[in-house]
Amino acid sequence: MFSGQDNLRNLGSLEWVLEAIQYPLYGVHLYPTLAEKAATLAWVIIAEHVFNDGCKRTGMSALEALVESGGFRLNAEDDEIIDIALRVAEAGSGSGFTRGDLVRWVRDRLSLKERTAPPWEPGQM
């Protein structure tokens, strides 16, 4: 159940991951690919329990939103997305699933979105 503004549990982790996926450190991007950025965002939200409730849903939704904003789509069924979110949540208990595994999972399911023409003709705007 969503608990409003009090739902935010770990602001520091959320701020860190948002900065880490956007900005270079000493001129080097720590997460240079879209798959690495999206997977890291989801991993931190889920594994670091950024919220009191809804971390798995929010983490995977953030992953999909970042992928979509980058011009790609994630080719995965809902059941698979749920399974991956559960694996990330259980990673701290020695399940063997790593952030690298999540990066590979995302990378293997990315495809370019089809570009559609705008509903107007060029020069009309």
Sequence and secondary structure as in RCSB ss.txt:
>XXXX:A:sequence
MFSGQDNLRNLGSLEWVLEAIQYPLYGVHLYPTLAEKAATLAWVIIAEHVFNDGCKRTGMSALEALVESGGFRLN
AEDDEIIDIALRVAEAGSGSGFTRGDLVRWVRDRLSLKERTAPPWEPGQM
>XXXX:A:secstr
   GGGGB  HHHHHHHHHHTTS BTTB SS SHHHHHHHHHHHHHHTT BSS HHHHHHHHHHHHHHHTTEEE 
  HHHHHHHHHHHHHGGGT    HHHHHHHHHHTEEE      SS TT  
